[in-house]
Amino acid sequence: MSDLATEVRGGTYPQSEYLAQLAAVIRAQDSYGTWDGKTDADLLADYIVTAEERRDMPIIADPEPEVLDRIEKFYDAIGLLLEKRSGIMAAQMSRISHEGFGRVVLIAGRLVVISKHLRDVHRFGFTSFQKLAEAGEKLTAEAASMIAAHPKRRGPERTSHVCDSQNPGRHGVHSEVPDRDQCRDLHRLRALLQGLRPGGDDAARGERGRRAGRGVGG
């Protein structure tokens, strides 16, 4: 699609953090760099459905797999942008029937921050890039407001925790472990897995014995 066609069909491409995130979600599936030469507007062109195109669509129709995939990516981008702004991991789940009706929810921690009923999903799209950006930004802002209003149910933030075990240098920093309780559980799991390996118990006991010996000798 030429730049002129993109400009006419979707209008002016705005500067939008949401559009950048949505384009990044799509590019993440390009394992071989096939789309490196495409602009973000080119990648998001399928989200544009003009009024004329919408009128030509049947009122009732089965949604195509490509449309369902675009809906998932639309909400995936909201979840990722929400995580950047709030520090809370978010994921979407959707269930859509073959008739084009369904529901999508976005869950952040233990909190449902978005719950939307969908209909006529075979006609899913926006008349312009500006409308697409506004829809994504609005839902992200609403989800962030929900998190702010329910701090006790949002779950832990994704923060780094420096291990406070007896030998912190051995374990370093757990970027995926938000608190000390989970840190302790992680070490217990590692110890269990070590014991399940061939010779794991003997190796662990031998290491403890060598440490004890060095302590006595010192």
N, C-alpha and C positions, 0 to 999 in steps of 0.2 A: 504494500500500500504506500503510495507516495505521500510526502509531507503535506501536499495540498489537500489530498483526499482526507487525511487524518484531521487537518485543520477544519475542513468544511463539515465533516461528519460528527466530530466530537467537540468542536469549538476550540477555544484557546486552552492549551494544556497549562493548568495552574501549578504553582509551587505548593506542594502539599506533602506533609510528612506521611500521611496515610497512603497516598498514591505511590510514594517511594517504597513504602513497606510492602504494598501489594505487588509491585513490580519485582521486588526482591524475592517474594514468595514464589512467583512464577519462574524467575531465573534460577531458583534453587533446583528446579527439575531439569535444567539444561546441563547435563553432565559433560557434554562434549563441546560446549561453547558455540553451538549452532546459532544461538540468538545474540551473540556478542555484538553483531553489527546492527541490531534492532534497537530503537529507542524505547523508552518506557511507554510512550504513547502507542507505539506499534504493538507492544505486548498487551496493553489494556484495551485495544480497539474492540475486542469482542464483547466488552462490557457495555458498549454503546449500542443502544437500540433507539432509533429515531421514531418519531410519532408515526410516520408513514409505514415503517417496518412493523411497528406494533399493531397497526390497523390491519395489516395483511396477515397477521398471525391468527390462527383459529382460537376461539374462546376456550375450547377444551382440547387438550392434546397431551400426549405423554411427553415428559421432559427428556431431552437427549442427555446422554452421559456427559457431554461437554458442558452443558448448562449446569448440571449438578456439581461438576468439578469446579466451575467458576464460583458457585455459591459457597462451596467449602473454602476456597481460597479467599473469598471476600471476608469471611468471618475468621479465618486463620490469621489474616493480616491485622484484624482488629485485636485479636488475642495477643499477638506479638507486640503490637504498638502499646497495648495496655500494660504488658509486662515491662516494657522499657520505661514507661512513665510512673508505674506504681511499685515495681520490684516484685510483684506477685505473679507467679506463673499462672497462665490462663490457657484453656483449651476449649474448643468448640465441639459439640456433638449435634448431629442432625439426623432426622429420620423423615424421609419424604416418600410418599406413595407414588405408584406409577401414574396416578391421576394428577399429580402436580400439587398435592396438598401435604403439608407437614409442619414440622416445628424444628427450630434450632435454638440451642442454649449455649451460653458461654459461661464456663465455670472457672472462677478464680479462687484457689484455695478450697474452702468449704462453702463458698458463696456463689449463688447463681446471679451473675451480674447482667446477663441479657437473656431474655426469653421471648422469642418471636414466633408467631404462627405465620406460616407461609401459604400462599395460594397462587395458582396460575404461574408456577415457577418456570414454565416453558417460555414465559415472556419476561423473565428476569433481565433487567438491564437499566441503563440510565441514558437520558437524552444527551448528556454532555459529560465531559471529564470533570467539570466543575460540580455537577450534581453528584457524580460518583465520589468525589473527594468530600463533599459536604456530608453525604450519607455515612461514610466511614468515620469521619471526624466526630460526627454527632453521636454515633453509637459508642465510640471509644470514650468520649467525654461522659456519657451517661453511665457507662460501666465504671469509670474512675470515680464518679460521684457515689455510686453504690458501695464501692470499696471504702471510701472515706466515711460513709455513714454507718458502716458496720465493721469497725476495726477488729472486733473480737472474733468475727467469723471468717475473716479473709484468709487466715492461715499465715504461716511464717513467710517472711520475705526471703528472696534469694540473696543471701549475704555470705561472705567468707567467714570461716571460723578457724582460728588457729588452735590446733590440737593442744590440749592441756594434759596429755598423758605424761608418764614418767620420762618418756623419751620423745619429746615433740619433734626433734630434728629428723627422726625416722619417718614420720608421717607427713610432716609439712602442713600445708593449708588445704582444707577440703572446700573447694569452691561451691560444691553442691550440697554441703551440710550446713543448715542454717542455725543449729543450736548445739549445745553440749550434750544433750540427751541423745540426739541422733549420732553425734560423734562417738559416744560410748557404745551405742548399738553397732556402729560400723566396725569398731575394733573387735567387738565380740564376734561378729560375723566373720571377720578375717581370721580370728583365732580358731573358730570352728572349721572354716575351710582348710586352714593349715593342718588341723588334726585329721581331716579326711584324706589328705594327700598321702601317698605311700611313704612311710617313714616320717610322717609329719609330727606325730607325738614324740618320737624318739629325738628328732631334730630339735623340737621345741624344748624338751627337757634338757638336751645337751647344751643348748644355748643358755638356758637359765643357770645350769651348773657352772658353765664357764664364767658367766657374769658374777655368780656368787663367789667363785674361787678368786676372781680378781679383786672382789671387795674384801675378802678375808686377808688376802696377801698384801693389800695396800695398807 
